[in-house]
Amino acid sequence: MDTRLFDILVCPLCKGRLKLNRALGQLICKADRLAYPIRDGIPIMLENEAKKLDDTVELSETEAN
């Protein structure tokens, strides 16, 4: 994914900054605890496509930028 694109993408719900998890191919919103998938290098920024992060998942574990 182009890093310039990553710099301007925000969560569509809260407009907060996203963290890239390269290993899982996801963009993580800490505020909403959502993981937006990246498919074929394209971030899918739709709420209904986002995966709710389990409360037991430590958000620091999701950061891999």
trRosetta pair geometry for C-beta under 8 A, 3 or more apart (Angstrom, degrees):
i j d omega theta_ij theta_ji phi_ij phi_ji
1 5 6.2 -106 171 70 92 122
1 6 6.0 96 123 -55 117 107
1 20 7.4 -155 63 -131 137 134
1 38 6.1 -72 -59 -153 133 145
1 41 5.5 172 -79 -158 66 72
1 43 6.9 58 -128 -42 141 96
2 5 4.4 82 77 3 98 107
2 6 7.1 -169 96 -9 52 84
3 6 5.2 -49 -148 35 43 118
3 7 6.5 51 153 -28 68 99
4 7 5.7 -49 -155 26 33 116
4 8 7.2 12 156 -4 62 106
5 8 6.4 -72 -157 42 33 97
5 9 6.3 37 153 -32 71 109
5 43 7.6 -180 139 5 121 122
6 9 5.9 -51 -140 24 32 114
6 18 7.6 -118 -163 81 77 109
6 20 5.9 -19 -144 -57 136 132
6 27 7.9 -168 -132 -107 88 118
9 18 5.8 -37 110 29 101 135
9 27 6.7 -63 122 -145 140 159
9 43 6.2 33 -130 66 158 165
9 45 7.0 -144 -155 -86 112 137
10 15 4.9 22 141 -161 139 49
10 16 6.2 153 -167 69 95 22
10 17 6.5 -54 -120 -89 81 33
10 18 6.5 177 -133 -18 30 97
11 14 4.9 14 90 48 131 80
11 15 6.2 -88 67 -33 78 9
11 16 4.8 9 21 51 123 77
11 17 7.8 -5 -11 48 94 12
11 18 6.0 143 -54 -68 76 96
11 29 4.0 71 -92 -108 132 137
11 31 6.9 -138 22 52 164 112
11 32 6.0 156 -170 11 151 130
11 34 7.1 114 -138 59 118 121
11 36 7.9 -178 -119 -27 71 131
12 15 7.9 23 -143 -72 14 54
12 45 5.2 123 -36 162 122 100
12 46 7.4 -2 31 -105 159 24
12 47 6.5 -116 82 -52 121 86
13 29 7.3 106 45 151 108 170
13 32 5.4 78 73 -80 140 156
13 34 7.4 96 15 13 137 151
13 47 6.3 92 -63 -95 109 113
14 29 6.7 137 37 -176 115 133
14 31 4.9 -100 80 98 167 140
14 32 5.6 -173 -10 -43 124 110
16 29 5.9 109 75 -151 113 98
16 30 7.3 -105 133 50 143 78
16 31 4.6 119 0 8 167 137
16 32 7.5 174 36 -9 129 94
18 27 4.3 11 171 176 137 106
18 28 6.3 140 -165 63 76 41
18 29 5.7 -47 -105 -77 80 69
18 36 7.3 -41 -137 30 141 122
19 27 7.1 149 71 -162 38 57
19 28 4.5 -27 62 60 94 102
19 30 6.8 57 -3 -38 120 99
19 62 6.6 105 95 112 128 99
19 63 5.0 -62 175 -107 142 84
19 65 6.2 -119 -167 -32 75 119
20 26 7.9 158 -155 89 45 47
20 27 6.0 -28 -99 -106 58 70
20 28 7.7 -163 -70 15 10 84
20 64 7.1 -91 110 74 69 67
20 65 4.4 92 58 -95 97 96
21 24 4.6 2 123 42 121 102
21 25 7.3 -43 95 21 82 16
21 26 4.7 1 55 61 112 88
21 27 7.5 -170 19 -86 78 21
21 28 5.8 66 -21 -25 111 115
21 35 7.4 -29 27 -140 135 112
21 62 5.1 -69 -76 177 135 74
21 63 6.9 -104 -86 -109 83 16
21 64 4.9 70 -139 32 59 104
21 65 7.8 -66 -74 -55 33 67
22 25 7.2 22 -168 -74 32 46
22 64 5.2 -114 30 110 82 110
22 65 7.1 124 -24 -107 100 40
23 64 5.2 2 -1 91 103 172
24 35 7.4 -35 118 -170 136 138
24 62 7.6 -53 26 -146 141 80
24 64 7.8 123 11 29 85 137
25 37 6.5 26 121 -161 95 71
25 38 4.5 -127 178 58 81 96
25 39 7.6 85 156 -73 130 41
26 35 4.3 -5 -176 -176 140 103
26 36 6.3 140 -163 68 75 44
26 37 5.8 -44 -104 -104 78 42
26 38 6.4 -153 -83 0 24 89
26 51 7.6 -62 -128 38 137 116
26 62 7.5 -63 86 -167 123 109
27 35 7.2 149 71 -160 41 54
27 36 4.4 -18 59 60 97 103
27 38 6.6 97 -23 -50 88 102
27 43 5.6 23 -12 -136 136 125
27 45 7.8 -15 59 -92 142 83
28 34 7.5 166 -151 88 49 46
28 35 5.4 -18 -99 -104 72 75
28 36 7.8 -158 -70 21 26 73
28 53 7.4 48 -142 -59 102 140
28 59 7.0 155 158 -152 138 90
28 62 4.7 105 -81 136 163 136
28 63 7.3 -106 50 -76 143 61
29 32 4.5 12 112 43 125 99
29 33 7.1 -64 91 -6 78 13
29 34 4.8 10 46 54 110 89
29 35 7.8 -153 21 -73 71 32
29 36 7.3 61 -16 -15 100 102
29 50 7.9 -17 20 -148 118 142
30 33 7.1 15 -167 -75 30 54
30 59 5.2 74 -122 -165 96 151
33 52 6.5 38 116 -163 95 68
33 53 4.3 -118 178 49 85 106
33 55 7.7 5 -162 -89 158 57
33 59 7.5 -102 -111 -84 79 115
34 47 7.7 -57 -146 -136 159 65
34 50 4.1 10 -176 168 117 135
34 51 6.9 140 -161 69 64 41
34 52 6.2 -40 -104 -102 69 46
34 53 6.6 -140 -82 -10 16 91
35 50 6.3 148 68 -165 40 78
35 51 4.6 -23 61 61 100 96
35 52 8.0 -124 18 -35 82 3
35 53 5.8 102 -25 -64 101 94
35 62 7.2 -129 -95 -149 115 140
36 43 6.0 46 126 -173 121 96
36 44 6.0 -164 179 77 89 66
36 45 5.7 18 -159 -103 150 51
36 46 7.9 131 -136 39 104 45
36 49 6.9 58 -143 100 72 99
36 50 5.0 -41 -86 -102 66 91
37 43 7.7 162 98 -149 41 52
37 44 5.0 7 69 38 85 119
37 49 6.2 -97 27 153 105 107
37 50 7.8 -167 -7 -106 74 42
37 51 7.3 74 -48 -11 93 106
38 41 6.7 3 168 -130 104 15
38 42 6.7 162 -161 73 67 31
38 43 5.1 -34 -102 -92 83 60
38 44 7.1 -170 -94 5 28 78
39 42 5.8 -30 71 60 69 87
39 44 5.9 35 9 -33 106 117
44 49 4.6 -80 136 123 123 155
46 49 4.3 73 71 10 98 109
46 50 7.1 -157 92 -24 50 82
47 50 5.6 -47 -152 15 36 118
53 57 5.0 -102 179 59 101 137
53 59 7.3 70 142 -91 162 82
53 62 7.3 -54 -119 -62 142 151
54 57 4.7 104 64 -14 85 101
57 61 6.6 -120 -176 59 78 124
57 62 6.8 54 158 -48 118 111
58 61 4.6 89 76 -8 91 108
58 62 7.9 -171 97 -11 54 81
59 62 5.5 -49 -158 25 48 114
59 63 7.3 53 149 -28 68 96
60 63 5.9 -45 -159 17 43 114
